[in-house]
Amino acid sequence: MAKILSQDEIDALLTTVSTGDDFVDEDSYDDDKMRSVIAYDFKHPNRVSKDQIRTLENMHDNFAGHYASTLSAIMRTIVDVDLVSVDQITYSEFIMSLVTPSCTYTFGADPLDAVNLVDFNPTLTFAFIDRMFGGNGKILETERELTGIEKSVMARLVNKLYGDLERSWENIVQISVDQKSYETNPQFIQIVPPGETVVVVSFQIKLFQSTGLLTLCYPYVALEPIITKLSAQNWIDATKKKNLHADKVLNLFNLQNVDADVAAVLLNTDIKVRDFLSLQLGDIIPSEKKSSEPIDIYVNHRKKYIGNPGLSGKKRAFQVMEFFEEGEPDYSKEKELNKDMEVTK
């Protein structure tokens, strides 16, 4: 049963609170003073771990290198693409950060479930268009939507972006990018609810004097099916497997042009030097090996196969019956040894 305080005890407690006579532990105060305080929003928790964020950083840093090479080839000049940050924020915060009018595309990336988004900063967009039409990529102080021809030019750059994005994701999962729509007002794009967590990847692109941001947005619901694969260990393992496969393909390609001598030895026999010097056309050399016994097949003077002699059409040939493993006993030499032992007896 709970204890009920008397009136005197209640008055004593109220007096202590009003006079501030409560005891403060100096050690605990020092601990609180030294402790680093980090603000945490319980309404929007971090749903992607730091390890998974680092994996996304490595993957999109790889994408930045690919896309920089692609843009440099199209623009016929050096284009720098640098990864700026990988953040997780709410979708409403991301939309508020975009300017209007914008150059924004939505795309699907199977097997990622949700629709994703890519946005080109207007300064960057008009610098690309100016360069594609023969300019020097100068900064255009204008706020307008793209014309039909300008949309076609940007569509080419976006398609190249999708291809490089697929290459960057292949170490984690094979994705297939499919464009959904093009929008100029970000407020009309509702791929997820405003309070949903999204992962925003920002790149800084430099073209001559122009600098702009390229932004990729992945809703958490899109990453959720493959979130367990976004770990540093999986990234390292996938990279190793890719390198092993590439090395295997390269070695196979190099071996295709290697010439090798292949010889089938029908028989071996020992004769005296005097008989060898007196050999003439039509002489018969006897052998202990029967015609029904298998023959040895050599590749570059090393025994590799065992086969049977025969004909292929009108040409002499041999059929490979089995592989000869190194270290297996050579039965032909064993027969010769047994024969010498019998002669000695």
QUIJO-V303713 format. One record per residue. SS is DSSP state (helix for helix, strand for strand, loop for the rest). PSI is psi in whole degrees, -180 to 180 (NA if undefined). Layout:
<<SS PSI> <SS PSI>>
This chain:
<<loop 137> <loop 143> <loop 135> <loop 125> <loop 144> <loop 169> <helix -37> <helix -40> <helix -38> <helix -43> <helix -37> <helix -40> <helix -44> <helix -37> <helix -40> <helix -41> <helix -41> <helix -33> <helix -13> <loop 40> <loop 11> <loop 148> <loop 133> <loop 124> <loop 118> <helix -34> <helix -44> <helix -33> <helix -41> <helix -39> <helix -43> <helix -34> <helix -36> <helix -19> <loop 135> <loop 130> <loop 129> <loop 127> <loop 137> <loop 127> <loop 108> <loop -18> <loop -32> <loop 77> <loop 159> <loop 107> <loop -13> <loop 126> <loop 167> <helix -37> <helix -40> <helix -35> <helix -41> <helix -37> <helix -42> <helix -37> <helix -46> <helix -42> <helix -44> <helix -20> <helix -37> <helix -41> <helix -40> <helix -40> <helix -43> <helix -46> <helix -31> <helix -42> <helix -40> <helix -47> <helix -37> <helix -38> <helix -38> <helix -43> <helix -12> <loop 38> <loop 170> <loop 127> <loop 125> <strand 130> <strand 114> <strand 136> <strand 126> <strand -53> <strand 160> <strand 109> <strand 156> <strand 117> <strand -179> <strand 157> <helix -35> <helix -39> <helix -39> <helix -44> <helix -38> <helix -22> <helix -13> <loop 150> <loop 163> <loop 132> <loop 152> <loop 175> <strand 89> <strand 135> <strand 141> <strand 143> <strand 152> <strand 153> <strand 81> <strand 131> <loop 13> <strand 130> <strand -48> <strand 171> <strand 139> <strand 176> <strand 143> <strand 135> <strand 133> <strand 128> <loop 139> <helix -39> <helix -43> <helix -40> <helix -49> <helix -27> <helix -42> <helix -46> <helix -43> <helix -41> <helix -39> <helix -27> <loop 18> <loop 4> <loop -170> <loop 17> <loop 36> <loop 159> <loop 126> <loop 119> <loop 84> <loop 150> <loop 97> <loop 164> <loop 161> <loop 147> <loop 175> <helix -42> <helix -41> <helix -35> <helix -38> <helix -39> <helix -45> <helix -30> <helix -35> <helix -43> <helix -37> <helix -40> <helix -38> <helix -38> <helix -43> <helix -41> <helix -44> <helix -32> <helix -39> <helix -40> <helix -37> <helix -30> <helix -13> <loop -22> <loop -22> <loop -56> <loop 146> <loop 117> <loop 155> <strand 111> <strand 134> <strand 118> <strand 140> <strand -55> <strand 169> <strand 132> <strand 149> <loop -15> <loop 109> <helix -24> <helix -19> <helix -3> <loop 113> <loop 82> <loop -25> <loop 166> <loop 154> <loop -34> <loop 2> <loop 144> <strand 135> <strand 153> <strand 120> <strand 123> <strand 120> <strand 137> <strand 145> <strand 124> <strand 130> <strand 125> <strand 107> <loop -124> <loop -6> <strand 139> <strand 131> <strand 170> <strand 138> <strand 129> <strand 132> <strand 137> <strand 121> <strand 116> <strand 148> <helix -33> <helix -24> <helix -37> <helix -17> <helix -41> <helix -27> <helix 19> <helix -30> <helix -22> <helix -12> <loop 66> <loop 156> <helix -37> <helix -43> <helix -39> <helix -45> <helix -45> <helix -43> <helix -38> <helix -40> <helix -44> <helix -39> <helix -42> <helix -39> <helix -42> <helix -42> <helix -40> <helix -39> <helix -46> <helix -41> <helix -43> <helix -41> <helix -39> <helix -41> <helix -34> <helix -16> <loop -26> <loop 13> <loop 125> <loop 138> <loop 141> <loop 125> <strand 127> <strand 138> <strand 121> <strand 112> <loop -40> <loop 160> <loop 139> <loop 160> <loop 130> <loop 161> <loop 155> <helix -37> <helix -41> <helix -37> <helix -40> <helix -25> <loop 9> <loop 139> <loop 164> <loop 128> <loop -9> <loop 150> <loop 128> <loop 115> <loop 151> <loop 149> <loop -11> <loop 130> <loop 155> <loop -21> <loop -12> <loop 150> <loop 158> <strand 161> <strand 139> <strand 127> <strand 141> <strand 118> <loop 47> <loop 20> <strand 133> <strand 122> <strand -31> <strand 165> <strand 129> <strand -175> <strand 139> <strand 156> <strand -160> <strand 143> <strand 96> <loop -120> <loop 8> <strand 144> <strand 140> <strand 176> <strand 152> <strand 125> <strand 124> <strand -36> <strand 163> <strand 147> <loop 113> <loop 142> <loop 135> <loop -11> <loop 148> <loop 141> <loop 104> <helix -27> <helix -40> <helix -33> <helix -37> <helix -42> <helix -38> <helix -42> <helix -38> <helix -42> <helix -36> <helix -37> <helix -39> <helix -39> <helix -40> <loop NA>>
